[in-house]
Amino acid sequence: TGRRLPKAMRSEWTPRGVHHIKHLPEIIERREEIREAEGTLNDPEKLIGAHNRAAAQLWRECTPEEHAELILEAEEWTENGPDMELLALYAFPST
């Protein structure tokens, strides 16, 4: 893309981190399904655990081809940064 972030602004992206940002709406949806199934919708102390389980479940559901793509994207994001629209989604999720 030609835009390179200054070294101080770059992060080391992992495939799982890329997946988390790209699939945040699905993670949030799965998280709420988990919380509903567990009866913890009104328990804020259970939110992070449910979120982490949802993210892990969706990660495990990726195909080997999807994992390979995420590896390449993580390398690209480490070098050039992620798409700003995706970062905005991550910074300001809809929940």
MIDOSE-1310 file (N, C-alpha, C; in nm, 2 decimals, decimal comma, always signed):
residues 95
tgrr	+0,08/-0,12/+0,00/+0,00/+0,00/+0,00/+0,08/+0,13/+0,00; +0,21/+0,11/+0,03/+0,30/+0,23/+0,03/+0,30/+0,31/+0,16; +0,21/+0,29/+0,25/+0,21/+0,37/+0,37/+0,28/+0,29/+0,48; +0,38/+0,34/+0,53/+0,46/+0,27/+0,64/+0,45/+0,36/+0,76
lpka	+0,41/+0,29/+0,87/+0,41/+0,36/+1,00/+0,54/+0,38/+1,06; +0,56/+0,49/+1,13/+0,69/+0,51/+1,20/+0,71/+0,39/+1,30; +0,84/+0,36/+1,32/+0,87/+0,24/+1,41/+0,80/+0,25/+1,54; +0,79/+0,37/+1,60/+0,73/+0,39/+1,73/+0,58/+0,35/+1,73
mrse	+0,52/+0,36/+1,62/+0,37/+0,33/+1,61/+0,34/+0,19/+1,57; +0,44/+0,11/+1,53/+0,42/-0,02/+1,49/+0,40/-0,12/+1,60; +0,32/-0,22/+1,58/+0,30/-0,32/+1,68/+0,34/-0,46/+1,61; +0,37/-0,55/+1,69/+0,39/-0,69/+1,65/+0,26/-0,76/+1,65
wtpr	+0,20/-0,78/+1,53/+0,07/-0,84/+1,52/+0,09/-0,99/+1,51; +0,00/-1,06/+1,57/-0,01/-1,21/+1,56/-0,13/-1,24/+1,48; -0,13/-1,36/+1,42/-0,25/-1,41/+1,34/-0,37/-1,40/+1,43; -0,36/-1,44/+1,55/-0,48/-1,44/+1,64/-0,53/-1,30/+1,67
gvhh	-0,44/-1,20/+1,68/-0,47/-1,06/+1,70/-0,54/-1,01/+1,57; -0,50/-1,04/+1,46/-0,56/-1,00/+1,33/-0,70/-1,06/+1,33; -0,71/-1,19/+1,36/-0,85/-1,25/+1,36/-0,94/-1,18/+1,45; -0,89/-1,14/+1,57/-0,98/-1,08/+1,67/-1,03/-0,95/+1,62
ikhl	-0,95/-0,87/+1,55/-1,00/-0,74/+1,50/-1,09/-0,76/+1,38; -1,05/-0,85/+1,29/-1,14/-0,87/+1,17/-1,27/-0,94/+1,20; -1,28/-1,01/+1,31/-1,40/-1,08/+1,34/-1,47/-1,04/+1,47; -1,44/-0,91/+1,51/-1,49/-0,86/+1,64/-1,64/-0,87/+1,65
peii	-1,72/-0,83/+1,54/-1,86/-0,84/+1,56/-1,91/-0,99/+1,58; -1,85/-1,08/+1,51/-1,89/-1,22/+1,54/-1,85/-1,27/+1,67; -1,73/-1,22/+1,72/-1,69/-1,26/+1,86/-1,79/-1,20/+1,96; -1,83/-1,08/+1,94/-1,93/-1,02/+2,04/-2,06/-1,10/+2,03
erre	-2,10/-1,13/+1,91/-2,23/-1,21/+1,90/-2,22/-1,34/+1,97; -2,10/-1,41/+1,95/-2,08/-1,54/+2,02/-2,07/-1,53/+2,17; -2,00/-1,42/+2,21/-1,99/-1,39/+2,35/-2,13/-1,38/+2,42; -2,22/-1,31/+2,35/-2,35/-1,29/+2,41/-2,43/-1,42/+2,41
eire	-2,41/-1,50/+2,31/-2,47/-1,64/+2,31/-2,42/-1,72/+2,43; -2,29/-1,71/+2,45/-2,23/-1,79/+2,57/-2,29/-1,73/+2,70; -2,30/-1,60/+2,71/-2,35/-1,54/+2,84/-2,49/-1,58/+2,86; -2,57/-1,58/+2,75/-2,71/-1,62/+2,76/-2,72/-1,76/+2,81
aegt	-2,65/-1,85/+2,74/-2,65/-1,99/+2,77/-2,61/-2,02/+2,92; -2,51/-1,94/+2,97/-2,46/-1,96/+3,10/-2,55/-1,88/+3,21; -2,64/-1,80/+3,16/-2,72/-1,72/+3,25/-2,64/-1,61/+3,32; -2,54/-1,56/+3,25/-2,46/-1,45/+3,30/-2,47/-1,32/+3,23
lndp	-2,58/-1,30/+3,16/-2,60/-1,17/+3,09/-2,59/-1,05/+3,18; -2,63/-1,06/+3,30/-2,63/-0,95/+3,39/-2,52/-0,95/+3,49; -2,42/-1,03/+3,46/-2,30/-1,04/+3,55/-2,18/-0,99/+3,48; -2,14/-0,86/+3,50/-2,02/-0,80/+3,43/-1,89/-0,87/+3,46
ekli	-1,88/-0,94/+3,58/-1,76/-1,01/+3,61/-1,73/-1,13/+3,52; -1,84/-1,18/+3,45/-1,82/-1,29/+3,36/-1,80/-1,25/+3,21; -1,80/-1,12/+3,19/-1,79/-1,07/+3,05/-1,66/-1,11/+2,98; -1,55/-1,08/+3,05/-1,42/-1,11/+2,98/-1,40/-1,25/+2,96
gahn	-1,43/-1,34/+3,05/-1,42/-1,48/+3,03/-1,50/-1,53/+2,91; -1,62/-1,48/+2,90/-1,71/-1,52/+2,79/-1,65/-1,47/+2,66; -1,60/-1,35/+2,66/-1,54/-1,29/+2,54/-1,42/-1,37/+2,50; -1,33/-1,41/+2,59/-1,22/-1,49/+2,55/-1,25/-1,63/+2,50
raaa	-1,36/-1,69/+2,56/-1,40/-1,82/+2,51/-1,46/-1,81/+2,37; -1,54/-1,70/+2,35/-1,59/-1,68/+2,21/-1,48/-1,66/+2,11; -1,38/-1,58/+2,14/-1,27/-1,56/+2,05/-1,20/-1,69/+2,02; -1,17/-1,77/+2,12/-1,10/-1,89/+2,11/-1,18/-1,99/+2,02
qlwr	-1,31/-2,00/+2,05/-1,40/-2,09/+1,97/-1,39/-2,05/+1,82; -1,41/-1,92/+1,79/-1,41/-1,88/+1,65/-1,27/-1,90/+1,59; -1,16/-1,88/+1,66/-1,03/-1,91/+1,61/-1,01/-2,06/+1,58; -1,06/-2,15/+1,66/-1,05/-2,29/+1,64/-1,14/-2,33/+1,52
ectp	-1,24/-2,26/+1,48/-1,32/-2,29/+1,37/-1,26/-2,25/+1,24; -1,15/-2,17/+1,24/-1,09/-2,13/+1,11/-1,03/-2,25/+1,05; -1,03/-2,25/+0,92/-0,96/-2,36/+0,84/-0,81/-2,33/+0,83; -0,74/-2,44/+0,80/-0,59/-2,42/+0,78/-0,56/-2,30/+0,68
eeha	-0,64/-2,29/+0,58/-0,62/-2,19/+0,47/-0,64/-2,05/+0,54; -0,75/-2,04/+0,62/-0,77/-1,91/+0,69/-0,66/-1,88/+0,78; -0,61/-1,98/+0,85/-0,49/-1,95/+0,94/-0,37/-1,90/+0,86; -0,35/-1,96/+0,74/-0,24/-1,92/+0,66/-0,25/-1,78/+0,61
elil	-0,38/-1,74/+0,58/-0,40/-1,60/+0,54/-0,38/-1,51/+0,65; -0,42/-1,55/+0,77/-0,40/-1,46/+0,89/-0,25/-1,44/+0,92; -0,17/-1,54/+0,90/-0,03/-1,53/+0,92/+0,03/-1,43/+0,83; -0,01/-1,43/+0,70/+0,04/-1,33/+0,61/-0,01/-1,19/+0,64
eaee	-0,14/-1,18/+0,68/-0,19/-1,05/+0,72/-0,12/-1,00/+0,84; -0,09/-1,08/+0,94/-0,02/-1,04/+1,06/+0,12/-0,98/+1,02; +0,19/-1,04/+0,93/+0,32/-0,99/+0,88/+0,30/-0,86/+0,82; +0,20/-0,84/+0,73/+0,17/-0,72/+0,66/+0,13/-0,61/+0,77
wten	+0,05/-0,64/+0,86/+0,01/-0,54/+0,96/+0,12/-0,50/+1,05; +0,21/-0,59/+1,08/+0,33/-0,56/+1,16/+0,42/-0,46/+1,08; +0,43/-0,48/+0,95/+0,51/-0,39/+0,87/+0,44/-0,25/+0,84; +0,31/-0,26/+0,80/+0,25/-0,14/+0,75/+0,13/-0,09/+0,84
gpdm	+0,09/-0,17/+0,94/-0,03/-0,13/+1,02/-0,15/-0,18/+0,95; -0,26/-0,20/+1,04/-0,38/-0,25/+0,99/-0,46/-0,14/+0,92; -0,57/-0,19/+0,85/-0,66/-0,09/+0,78/-0,72/-0,01/+0,89; -0,72/+0,12/+0,87/-0,78/+0,21/+0,97/-0,92/+0,19/+1,00
ella	-1,00/+0,15/+0,90/-1,14/+0,12/+0,93/-1,16/+0,01/+1,03; -1,07/-0,09/+1,02/-1,08/-0,21/+1,11/-1,04/-0,16/+1,25; -0,94/-0,08/+1,26/-0,90/-0,03/+1,39/-1,01/+0,05/+1,46; -1,08/+0,13/+1,38/-1,19/+0,21/+1,43/-1,30/+0,12/+1,48
lyaf	-1,33/+0,01/+1,41/-1,42/-0,09/+1,46/-1,38/-0,15/+1,60; -1,25/-0,18/+1,61/-1,20/-0,23/+1,73/-1,20/-0,13/+1,85; -1,17/-0,01/+1,81/-1,17/+0,10/+1,92/-1,31/+0,13/+1,96; -1,41/+0,13/+1,87/-1,54/+0,16/+1,90/-1,64/+0,06/+1,86
pst	-1,64/-0,06/+1,93/-1,73/-0,17/+1,90/-1,87/-0,13/+1,92; -1,96/-0,20/+1,86/-2,10/-0,16/+1,86/-2,18/-0,20/+1,99; -2,10/-0,25/+2,09/-2,17/-0,29/+2,21/-2,11/-0,21/+2,33
